[in-house]
Amino acid sequence: MQVMHWVSGFGKETEVLEPRELRLMIYDELKLTQKIYKRHFSISHP
């Protein structure tokens, strides 16, 4: 999705405020990505 790619290009300080649907979609994608990285690369939070 081009919008998500554009938003992620701003880095970890990015926060989507509106529309709520986009904010939730990005949140869901990040949670899924976090699960994948934890499972495949054993990354843990400090």
HUDA-V456101 format. One record per helix or strand of 2 or more residues. SS is the DSSP state (H for helix, E for strand). FROM is the first residue (numbers start at 1). LEN is the number of residues. If there is no record, write none. Layout:
SS	FROM	LEN
SS	FROM	LEN
This chain:
H	2	7
H	20	22
